[in-house]
Amino acid sequence: MGRFNIDDILSQLGAPNAKAPVERVPSPKLAHATVGGETAKQTSTTTPRPSTPRPSAPSVDAQSMAAAEAAAKAEAEAEAQAEAEAEAEAEAEDMEYGQQVPSAAAPELAPKPAAAPAPVRPSHQDEDLNELWTPDEEHNGQSLDELLVSRAIANPEQIVAAVRIQRQAPGRHYIEILKEQGIDERAAQAVIAELARMPFVIIDAKAHDAFDRELFQKLTAEFCTTNQVLPLKREGSRPVVATANADDVFLIDEIKRRLGVMGIRNVLAAPGDILGAIQSVHEATAHANSSDMDMDSILNGVEEEEELELEKEDVNERDIEAEAESSPVVKFVNHIIQLALKEGASDIHIEPDEKVLKVRYRIDGLLFEMLTPPRKLHAALTSRIKIMANLDIAERRLPQDGRIRATVLGRKIDLRVSTVPTPKGEKTVMRILDSRSISVGLEELGFAEDALTIWKKQIEQPHGIILVTGPTGSGKTTTLYSSIRQMDTRKMNISTVEDPIEYNLSGITQIQTHERIGMTFAKALKALLRQDPDVVMLGEIRDSETATTAIQAALTGHLVLSTLHTNDAPSSITRLINIGVEPFLVGAALSSVLAQRLVRKICPKCAVDRVIDDDMRDFVITHGIDSPTLRVGAGCPHCRQTGYSGRLGLYELLVLDDFLRDKIASNPNVVEFRRLCVERGMGTLREDGFAKVKLGKTTVEEVLSVTEATI
């Protein structure tokens, strides 16, 4: 702004009859305009504006103040006019150089939005090629979880549980976790396809043309099962391949490489539909093999094989293996294993009798006789199984143990083989170890809601010993594996010591014991403690050395999970003391004990409410069930007329507090200690069983068969 000195002001304060003063002309101003990136200085002047004559001031002071105010006002008006003229000149100058400067009066125009990129299309168009993209519905920017809840496909509790599991096991597919929470995988996968702008298809596994068999053979059944992909058909020159994962670009590249094509059309399908279609292929193949198995041809092959063994006593394993591979016995053994897997068996028993050979399956804890081949098949079947398990086929006087790893019906399974000599011949038992049986979450094992909450808090502790007790076959291993799967393997070092390793777990260090070479549980545990572990799972505490080492590990800041063979939870304390652990150490290190049993579930296909008699009603009333009817299974083909399908756990959870630890230090009597535990709030196995009877999940007979009447 220009400045006025005192002389200018006094000159404007003349006599009353003086002429009106002329306003001071501001000095030239420099207006700046940018031209070609450089700043040019321009000189601008303003034209003097006539001023209105002022009246004479009554006094010098009043006149001075009025003059100062007028001068300031005039200066402000002059500067505003000069700036406006400078801007106009600069704009005109910029117009000459081709640069558009928006005027103050004209509002700026919003930039034109860029055009959306066109969807990727193949370089050449086939006549039969369908559109690659399908229109998606308006979802207002909602996430997958929000869409599932808003469309009533899932409830918030299911989503919270799924997100928690996904964080703990980031390698798992989210759609599989949603299915575990009881969410319809087809509906969820359709929403995923919508968000990914991919077509969604429903595969009918029973349809003859559900997928392209030729492309399926190129990819191989193992690849399709492992990666959950299925080639559906060809559209023009491009295969249409259904996948369960919407964003696995590496898988798409591998599919193109295996099929030898430049591009594929990728569509999304539910994992269950894909695996169901693959399963139908295996079942059809198994059915064809079983229909081709004429018993006469099997017997002829067996006669030839047995004759070979009798004539050539010095025949080696290689010769017999070659003979077995070319005989129908191979098909029959495969049929036995496939049928066991389809029936949901946990064990296969091949037992020789005087006239027949019994093949029995253990299903839901009970043995069922499924096949009765002729007695003359026994030697051939046993030899074939020994070959598969890498056992000595010539040794028939001593027990042998082995392992078979195979892919059956598209599933990778392990079979633990055991043979023992009997007067009627060798008996063979195969334990089926299917990784799917341990892939269930803790929520699916049968825990009551309050017990599940307490158990989860227990396995989240930083140190201590947690024991799972029960007889063989009561589900202890499944509970431990499911508990480990709840932990965050990315941030924790988890190790196991097992005999043998039943299931392979990713992200976890697993060690197998070898008693013959001195690799015992105690020695393996001592070695692991030098490996900076956070959590250690011991297959079983068998002796004093193992128990003492586990106690020391827990007291030095490690979480130890293990099993014991006791009838209930309080008995485990007495067992540890009896094998040589000091009572005060047991109380200091032990955090909790979980006793469990397995009972059969009522078949949902044939469940009915049945009126009970007076005696039964009086009995169940004493266990908290006041109802004239109880749910039972009537029997149907689905459950083999048993009324039961599947199993669930009964649990007795003991959490130690300071009061119980003090009692343990004094080495209490087991009966008295159990009474104290019940008084402190421990629920018994029988109480949990009758709670499940009340909910209609199992029957009174099942609960009474696995529990004892205790305090």
HUBELDA-V139931 format. One record per residue. RES is the residue in one small letter. PHI is phi as a letter, one per 40 degrees, with the letter a starting at -180 (NA if undefined). Layout:
RES,PHI
RES,PHI
This chain:
m,NA
g,c
r,b
f,b
n,c
i,c
d,c
d,c
i,c
l,c
s,c
q,c
l,b
g,c
a,c
p,d
n,c
a,c
k,c
a,c
p,c
v,c
e,c
r,c
v,c
p,c
s,c
p,d
k,b
l,c
a,c
h,b
a,b
t,c
v,b
g,g
g,g
e,b
t,c
a,b
k,c
q,b
t,c
s,b
t,b
t,b
t,c
p,c
r,b
p,c
s,b
t,c
p,d
r,c
p,c
s,c
a,c
p,c
s,a
v,c
d,c
a,c
q,c
s,c
m,c
a,c
a,c
a,c
e,c
a,c
a,c
a,c
k,c
a,c
e,c
a,c
e,c
a,c
e,c
a,c
q,c
a,c
e,c
a,c
e,c
a,c
e,c
a,c
e,c
a,c
e,c
a,c
e,c
d,c
m,c
e,c
y,c
g,g
q,b
q,c
v,b
p,c
s,c
a,c
a,c
a,c
p,c
e,c
l,c
a,c
p,c
k,c
p,c
a,c
a,c
a,c
p,c
a,c
p,d
v,c
r,b
p,c
s,c
h,b
q,b
d,c
e,c
d,c
l,c
n,c
e,c
l,c
w,b
t,b
p,c
d,b
e,c
e,c
h,b
n,f
g,g
q,c
s,c
l,c
d,c
e,c
l,c
l,c
v,c
s,c
r,c
a,g
i,c
a,a
n,b
p,d
e,c
q,c
i,c
v,c
a,c
a,c
v,c
r,c
i,c
q,c
r,c
q,c
a,b
p,c
g,c
r,c
h,c
y,c
i,c
e,c
i,c
l,c
k,c
e,c
q,c
g,g
i,c
d,c
e,c
r,c
a,c
a,c
q,c
a,c
v,c
i,c
a,c
e,c
l,c
a,c
r,f
m,b
p,c
f,b
v,b
i,b
i,c
d,c
a,c
k,c
a,c
h,c
d,b
a,c
f,a
d,c
r,c
e,c
l,c
f,c
q,c
k,c
l,c
t,g
a,c
e,c
f,c
c,c
t,c
t,c
n,c
q,f
v,b
l,a
p,c
l,c
k,a
r,b
e,b
g,g
s,c
r,b
p,c
v,b
v,b
a,c
t,b
a,c
n,b
a,c
d,b
d,c
v,c
f,c
l,c
i,c
d,c
e,c
i,c
k,c
r,c
r,c
l,c
g,g
v,b
m,c
g,a
i,b
r,b
n,c
v,b
l,b
a,a
a,c
p,d
g,c
d,c
i,c
l,c
g,c
a,c
i,c
q,c
s,c
v,c
h,c
e,c
a,c
t,c
a,c
h,c
a,c
n,c
s,c
s,c
d,c
m,c
d,c
m,d
d,c
s,c
i,c
l,c
n,c
g,c
v,c
e,c
e,c
e,c
e,c
e,c
l,c
e,c
l,c
e,c
k,b
e,c
d,c
v,c
n,c
e,c
r,c
d,c
i,c
e,c
a,c
e,c
a,c
e,c
s,c
s,b
p,c
v,c
v,d
k,c
f,c
v,c
n,c
h,c
i,c
i,c
q,c
l,c
a,c
l,c
k,c
e,c
g,g
a,c
s,b
d,a
i,b
h,b
i,b
e,b
p,c
d,b
e,c
k,b
v,b
l,b
k,c
v,b
r,b
y,b
r,c
i,b
d,f
g,g
l,b
l,c
f,b
e,c
m,b
l,b
t,b
p,c
p,c
r,d
k,c
l,c
h,d
a,c
a,c
l,c
t,c
s,c
r,c
i,c
k,c
i,c
m,c
a,c
n,f
l,b
d,c
i,c
a,c
e,c
r,b
r,b
l,b
p,c
q,b
d,b
g,a
r,a
i,b
r,b
a,a
t,b
v,b
l,f
g,g
r,b
k,c
i,b
d,b
l,b
r,c
v,b
s,b
t,b
v,b
p,c
t,b
p,d
k,c
g,h
e,c
k,c
t,b
v,b
m,b
r,c
i,c
l,b
d,b
s,c
r,c
s,c
i,b
s,c
v,c
g,c
l,c
e,c
e,c
l,c
g,h
f,c
a,c
e,c
d,c
a,c
l,c
t,c
i,c
w,c
k,c
k,c
q,c
i,c
e,c
q,c
p,c
h,a
g,h
i,b
i,b
l,b
v,b
t,b
g,i
p,c
t,c
g,g
s,c
g,g
k,c
t,c
t,c
t,c
l,c
y,c
s,c
s,c
i,c
r,c
q,c
m,c
d,c
t,c
r,c
k,b
m,b
n,c
i,b
s,b
t,b
v,b
e,b
d,a
p,c
i,c
e,c
y,b
n,c
l,b
s,c
g,g
i,b
t,c
q,b
i,b
q,b
t,c
h,b
e,c
r,c
i,b
g,g
m,c
t,c
f,d
a,c
k,c
a,c
l,c
k,c
a,c
l,c
l,c
r,c
q,b
d,f
p,c
d,c
v,b
v,b
m,b
l,c
g,d
e,a
i,c
r,b
d,a
s,c
e,c
t,c
a,c
t,c
t,c
a,c
i,c
q,c
a,c
a,c
l,c
t,b
g,g
h,b
l,c
v,b
l,b
s,a
t,b
l,b
h,b
t,b
n,c
d,a
a,c
p,c
s,c
s,c
i,c
t,c
r,c
l,c
i,c
n,c
i,c
g,h
v,c
e,c
p,d
f,c
l,c
v,c
g,c
a,c
a,c
l,c
s,c
s,a
v,b
l,b
a,c
q,a
r,b
l,b
v,b
r,c
k,c
i,c
c,c
p,c
k,c
c,b
a,c
v,b
d,c
r,b
v,c
i,b
d,c
d,c
d,c
m,c
r,c
d,c
f,c
v,c
i,c
t,c
h,b
g,g
i,b
d,b
s,a
p,c
t,b
l,b
r,c
v,b
g,c
a,c
g,h
c,a
p,d
h,c
c,b
r,f
q,g
t,c
g,g
y,b
s,a
g,g
r,b
l,a
g,c
l,b
y,b
e,b
l,b
l,b
v,b
l,c
d,b
d,c
f,c
l,c
r,c
d,c
k,c
i,c
a,c
s,c
n,f
p,c
n,c
v,c
v,c
e,c
f,c
r,c
r,c
l,c
c,c
v,c
e,c
r,c
g,h
m,c
g,c
t,c
l,c
r,c
e,c
d,c
g,c
f,c
a,c
k,c
v,c
k,c
l,c
g,g
k,c
t,a
t,b
v,c
e,c
e,c
v,c
l,c
s,c
v,b
t,b
e,b
a,c
t,b
i,c
